[in-house]
Amino acid sequence: MAVGGEEPVRQQRILVIKLSALGDVVMATGPFAAIRRAHPDAHITLLTTKLYVDLAKSTGCFDAIAVDRRPKLTRIGDILALRRFLRGGEFDRVYDLQTSDRTTFYYRLFWPGKAPEWSGIAWGCSHPHKNPERHKMHTIDRHIDQLADLGIINVPLPHINAPKIDPDRYGIKTPYVLICPGGSAHRPEKRWPAERFGLLAKMLADYRLTPVLIGTDSEADVLDRISNMCPRARNLMGRTDFLEIASLSQNAVLAIGNDTGPMHLAAAAGAPTIVLFSDASNPEMCAPRGHSKDAVSIIQQPDLRNLPITRVFDVIRQRLNLED
């Protein structure tokens, strides 16, 4: 008991939910900071997936990070464990930034007990995001609108607090351009052909810019083809985690790639960015946003197989003030 017989004030407990994907998690870093600022003395927990734990830690917005294994409904034991976490957390408020069918189900796991205040789209929650245009809004604008309903304003743009890394660590000669030629294996229509990236790398190298290739081992075929076309490119396949990509982006003169998660990292880290879109996705809904109005250039072609390299390089030439 406190001096004078007064009970100590209970610390407010907040849960933020953001499970995936990489680009969406990066775009949520602004809302993370705004929620932290709105609850400076609260204990704030993030529920996310294992892949994004280190990225979430780097924001400095959370007192704890819990890993969601995204249990299937048939795995009753895992569902009950998730229910124990949600109910045992004694959360006063939940910010559901995922707003999916899955996280709406998580709201139901509080039944038959009392659910905490809940910002999201779950039927019956205390703070539903009811904007009828929410499905037509850019992800960042939707988060801003959702938080405004709870009086949280001035949501910053995405930002990554990446450690400083010397490009020499990777054998990179400066100045350099980050190239992200991969993307989801099941969405090939979102990829510009590897051969075009290879030609682009050769053109950049002719301007004494080092092309630096970023990607995972699953993208080996694409990255190897580019490397074979441009031996002066530096292939970092499988050697960079999310924070290392952001660190390299901070010193890059440019980052260019398909509509894929690492491009969000590059833009949030401050790199001038060019993103290639097909009709498979809508940049008005999901394009990366950088630290300034003109930080991100969008090049859209209905079918990326028909996007000429001359059009792409014209934009690069303008961004970097390259002489003919």
C-alpha positions as CSV (number, residue, x, y, z in Angstrom):
1,M,0.0,0.0,0.0
2,A,1.3,3.5,-0.9
3,V,2.1,6.1,1.7
4,G,-1.0,7.7,3.2
5,G,-3.1,4.6,2.5
6,E,-3.6,5.3,-1.2
7,E,-3.6,2.4,-3.6
8,P,-0.8,2.7,-6.3
9,V,-2.1,3.6,-9.7
10,R,-2.3,0.6,-12.0
11,Q,-0.2,0.9,-15.1
12,Q,-2.3,0.9,-18.3
13,R,-1.7,-2.1,-20.5
14,I,-2.0,-1.8,-24.3
15,L,-1.8,-4.5,-27.0
16,V,-1.0,-3.6,-30.6
17,I,-1.6,-6.3,-33.3
18,K,0.3,-6.3,-36.6
19,L,1.1,-9.8,-38.0
20,S,2.3,-9.3,-41.6
21,A,3.5,-8.8,-44.3
22,L,6.8,-7.0,-44.4
23,G,5.6,-3.9,-46.3
24,D,2.6,-3.6,-44.0
25,V,4.7,-3.9,-40.9
26,V,7.0,-1.2,-42.2
27,M,4.0,1.1,-42.9
28,A,2.8,0.5,-39.4
29,T,6.0,2.0,-37.8
30,G,4.4,5.4,-37.9
31,P,1.3,4.3,-36.1
32,F,3.5,2.4,-33.6
33,A,5.3,5.7,-32.7
34,A,2.0,7.5,-32.5
35,I,0.5,5.0,-30.1
36,R,3.6,5.1,-28.0
37,R,3.4,8.9,-27.8
38,A,-0.3,8.7,-26.9
39,H,0.4,6.3,-24.0
40,P,3.9,7.3,-22.7
41,D,3.5,5.6,-19.3
42,A,1.7,2.5,-20.5
43,H,3.1,-1.0,-20.8
44,I,2.7,-1.7,-24.5
45,T,2.9,-5.2,-26.1
46,L,3.1,-6.0,-29.8
47,L,1.7,-9.2,-31.1
48,T,3.4,-10.1,-34.4
49,T,4.9,-13.0,-36.2
50,K,8.4,-14.3,-35.6
51,L,9.8,-12.9,-38.8
52,Y,9.3,-9.3,-37.6
53,V,10.5,-9.4,-34.0
54,D,13.8,-7.7,-34.6
55,L,12.3,-5.1,-36.8
56,A,9.7,-4.3,-34.2
57,K,12.3,-4.1,-31.4
58,S,14.3,-1.5,-33.4
59,T,11.3,0.9,-33.2
60,G,11.7,1.3,-29.5
61,C,8.0,1.5,-29.1
62,F,7.2,-1.6,-27.2
63,D,7.9,-2.9,-23.7
64,A,7.2,-6.5,-24.8
65,I,6.8,-8.4,-28.1
66,A,4.7,-11.6,-28.3
67,V,5.0,-14.0,-31.2
68,D,1.8,-15.2,-32.8
69,R,2.1,-18.6,-34.4
70,R,-1.1,-18.0,-36.4
71,P,-2.8,-21.2,-35.2
72,K,-5.2,-23.0,-37.4
73,L,-8.7,-23.4,-36.0
74,T,-8.2,-27.2,-36.0
75,R,-5.3,-26.9,-33.5
76,I,-7.4,-26.4,-30.4
77,G,-4.5,-26.5,-28.0
78,D,-2.8,-23.6,-29.8
79,I,-6.1,-21.6,-30.0
80,L,-6.5,-22.1,-26.2
81,A,-2.9,-20.9,-25.6
82,L,-3.6,-17.8,-27.6
83,R,-6.8,-17.2,-25.7
84,R,-4.9,-17.5,-22.4
85,F,-2.4,-14.9,-23.6
86,L,-5.1,-12.5,-24.6
87,R,-7.2,-12.9,-21.5
88,G,-4.2,-13.1,-19.2
89,G,-2.6,-9.9,-20.5
90,E,-5.2,-7.8,-18.7
91,F,-5.1,-5.4,-21.6
92,D,-7.1,-2.2,-21.2
93,R,-7.0,-1.4,-24.9
94,V,-6.2,-3.2,-28.2
95,Y,-5.1,-1.5,-31.4
96,D,-5.8,-4.1,-34.1
97,L,-3.7,-2.7,-37.1
98,Q,-4.1,-5.9,-39.0
99,T,-7.9,-5.7,-39.2
100,S,-8.3,-9.1,-40.8
101,D,-10.7,-12.0,-40.4
102,R,-8.0,-13.6,-38.2
103,T,-7.6,-10.8,-35.8
104,T,-11.4,-10.3,-35.7
105,F,-11.5,-13.9,-34.5
106,Y,-9.0,-13.0,-31.8
107,Y,-11.5,-10.5,-30.4
108,R,-14.0,-13.3,-30.1
109,L,-11.6,-15.2,-27.9
110,F,-12.4,-12.9,-25.0
111,W,-15.9,-14.4,-24.8
112,P,-17.6,-15.0,-22.4
113,G,-15.5,-12.6,-20.4
114,K,-15.3,-8.8,-20.9
115,A,-13.3,-7.7,-23.9
116,P,-10.9,-4.7,-23.5
117,E,-11.4,-1.5,-25.5
118,W,-10.8,-2.6,-29.1
119,S,-9.9,-0.5,-32.1
120,G,-10.5,-2.5,-35.3
121,I,-13.3,-3.9,-37.4
122,A,-14.6,-6.7,-35.1
123,W,-18.4,-6.6,-34.8
124,G,-19.3,-5.3,-31.3
125,C,-15.9,-3.8,-30.5
126,S,-15.8,-0.5,-28.6
127,H,-14.0,1.6,-31.2
128,P,-14.9,0.2,-34.7
129,H,-13.3,1.8,-37.7
130,K,-16.5,2.5,-39.6
131,N,-15.2,4.6,-42.5
132,P,-17.0,3.2,-45.5
133,E,-14.1,4.1,-47.7
134,R,-11.5,2.3,-45.6
135,H,-11.0,-0.4,-48.3
136,K,-10.2,2.2,-50.9
137,M,-7.6,4.0,-48.7
138,H,-3.8,3.6,-48.8
139,T,-2.7,1.5,-45.9
140,I,-1.0,4.4,-44.1
141,D,-4.0,6.7,-44.6
142,R,-6.3,3.9,-43.2
143,H,-4.2,3.6,-40.1
144,I,-4.2,7.4,-39.7
145,D,-8.0,7.5,-40.0
146,Q,-8.4,4.6,-37.6
147,L,-6.2,6.2,-34.9
148,A,-7.9,9.5,-35.3
149,D,-11.2,8.0,-34.1
150,L,-9.4,7.6,-30.7
151,G,-7.9,11.1,-30.7
152,I,-4.4,10.0,-31.9
153,I,-3.3,12.5,-34.5
154,N,0.0,13.6,-36.1
155,V,0.9,10.0,-37.1
156,P,4.5,10.1,-38.5
157,L,5.6,8.5,-41.8
158,P,7.3,5.1,-41.7
159,H,10.8,5.2,-40.3
160,I,13.4,2.5,-39.6
161,N,16.0,2.9,-36.9
162,A,18.7,0.9,-38.6
163,P,22.2,0.5,-37.2
164,K,25.0,2.1,-39.3
165,I,26.9,-0.4,-41.5
166,D,30.0,0.4,-43.5
167,P,29.4,-0.7,-47.1
168,D,33.0,-2.0,-47.1
169,R,31.7,-4.8,-44.8
170,Y,30.0,-6.2,-47.9
171,G,32.7,-5.3,-50.4
172,I,30.6,-2.5,-51.9
173,K,32.2,0.3,-53.7
174,T,30.4,3.6,-53.4
175,P,28.4,5.2,-54.8
176,Y,25.9,2.3,-55.2
177,V,22.3,1.5,-56.1
178,L,20.2,-1.1,-54.3
179,I,18.3,-3.4,-56.7
180,C,15.5,-5.6,-55.4
181,P,14.5,-7.7,-58.4
182,G,12.5,-10.4,-56.6
183,G,9.2,-10.7,-54.9
184,S,6.6,-13.3,-54.0
185,A,7.1,-16.5,-55.9
186,H,3.4,-17.0,-56.3
187,R,3.1,-13.5,-57.8
188,P,5.3,-13.6,-60.9
189,E,3.2,-10.9,-62.6
190,K,4.6,-8.4,-60.1
191,R,8.2,-9.0,-61.3
192,W,10.0,-7.1,-64.1
193,P,12.0,-9.7,-66.1
194,A,15.4,-10.5,-64.7
195,E,17.0,-9.8,-68.1
196,R,15.8,-6.1,-67.9
197,F,17.3,-5.8,-64.4
198,G,20.5,-7.2,-65.8
199,L,20.6,-4.6,-68.6
200,L,19.8,-2.0,-66.0
201,A,22.7,-3.1,-63.8
202,K,25.1,-2.9,-66.8
203,M,23.9,0.7,-67.6
204,L,24.3,1.8,-63.9
205,A,27.8,0.2,-63.9
206,D,28.7,2.2,-67.0
207,Y,28.0,5.3,-64.9
208,R,30.4,4.0,-62.3
209,L,27.6,3.2,-59.9
210,T,27.8,-0.2,-58.2
211,P,24.6,-2.3,-58.6
212,V,23.9,-4.1,-55.3
213,L,21.5,-7.0,-55.5
214,I,19.3,-7.7,-52.6
215,G,17.3,-10.9,-52.2
216,T,16.8,-14.3,-50.5
217,D,18.1,-17.7,-51.4
218,S,14.7,-18.5,-53.0
219,E,15.5,-15.8,-55.6
220,A,18.8,-17.3,-56.6
221,D,17.8,-17.8,-60.2
222,V,16.9,-14.2,-60.7
223,L,19.9,-12.8,-58.9
224,D,22.3,-15.2,-60.6
225,R,21.1,-14.2,-64.1
226,I,21.6,-10.5,-63.2
227,S,25.1,-11.2,-61.9
228,N,26.0,-13.1,-65.0
229,M,24.9,-10.2,-67.2
230,C,26.7,-7.7,-65.0
231,P,29.8,-9.1,-63.3
232,R,30.4,-5.7,-61.7
233,A,27.2,-6.1,-59.6
234,R,27.6,-7.0,-56.0
235,N,25.3,-9.9,-55.2
236,L,24.2,-10.0,-51.5
237,M,21.8,-12.9,-51.9
238,G,20.8,-14.3,-48.4
239,R,23.3,-12.0,-46.6
240,T,21.1,-9.2,-45.4
241,D,18.3,-9.2,-42.8
242,F,15.6,-6.5,-42.7
243,L,17.7,-4.1,-40.6
244,E,20.8,-4.6,-42.8
245,I,18.7,-3.8,-45.9
246,A,17.6,-0.6,-44.2
247,S,21.1,0.2,-43.2
248,L,22.4,-0.2,-46.7
249,S,19.5,1.9,-48.0
250,Q,20.6,4.9,-45.8
251,N,23.8,5.2,-47.8
252,A,22.5,4.2,-51.3
253,V,22.1,6.9,-53.9
254,L,19.0,5.1,-55.1
255,A,16.9,2.0,-54.5
256,I,14.9,0.4,-57.3
257,G,12.8,-2.8,-57.4
258,N,9.5,-4.5,-57.8
259,D,6.5,-4.0,-55.5
260,T,8.0,-6.0,-52.7
261,G,8.6,-5.6,-49.0
262,P,12.3,-4.5,-49.1
263,M,11.3,-1.4,-51.1
264,H,9.3,-0.3,-48.1
265,L,12.4,-0.7,-46.0
266,A,14.5,1.3,-48.4
267,A,12.0,4.2,-48.5
268,A,11.5,4.2,-44.8
269,A,15.2,4.3,-44.3
270,G,15.5,7.4,-46.4
271,A,16.7,6.1,-49.8
272,P,15.4,7.8,-53.0
273,T,13.2,5.0,-54.3
274,I,11.8,3.8,-57.6
275,V,9.1,1.1,-57.5
276,L,7.8,-0.9,-60.5
277,F,4.1,-1.8,-60.5
278,S,2.0,-3.9,-62.7
279,D,-1.7,-4.0,-62.7
280,A,-1.5,-6.8,-60.1
281,S,-1.3,-4.2,-57.4
282,N,-2.4,-0.6,-56.9
283,P,0.2,1.9,-55.8
284,E,-2.6,4.2,-54.6
285,M,-3.3,1.6,-51.9
286,C,0.1,0.2,-51.0
287,A,3.0,2.1,-52.5
288,P,6.0,2.9,-50.2
289,R,6.2,6.3,-48.7
290,G,9.5,8.1,-48.0
291,H,10.5,10.9,-45.8
292,S,9.6,13.7,-48.3
293,K,7.0,14.3,-51.0
294,D,9.1,13.2,-53.9
295,A,11.1,10.5,-52.2
296,V,9.3,7.7,-54.1
297,S,8.8,7.5,-57.8
298,I,6.2,5.0,-59.2
299,I,6.5,3.5,-62.6
300,Q,3.4,1.5,-63.6
301,Q,2.9,-0.7,-66.6
302,P,-0.1,-3.1,-66.9
303,D,2.2,-6.0,-67.8
304,L,5.8,-5.5,-66.6
305,R,7.0,-7.7,-69.5
306,N,6.2,-4.7,-71.7
307,L,8.0,-2.1,-69.5
308,P,10.9,-0.9,-71.6
309,I,14.3,-0.3,-70.0
310,T,14.5,3.1,-71.6
311,R,11.5,4.3,-69.6
312,V,13.0,3.1,-66.4
313,F,16.4,4.6,-67.0
314,D,14.9,7.9,-68.0
315,V,13.5,8.1,-64.5
316,I,16.8,7.1,-62.9
317,R,18.6,9.7,-65.0
318,Q,16.3,12.4,-63.7
319,R,16.5,11.2,-60.1
320,L,20.3,11.1,-60.1
321,N,21.0,13.9,-62.6
322,L,23.0,11.7,-64.8
323,E,24.4,13.2,-68.0
324,D,24.0,11.5,-71.3
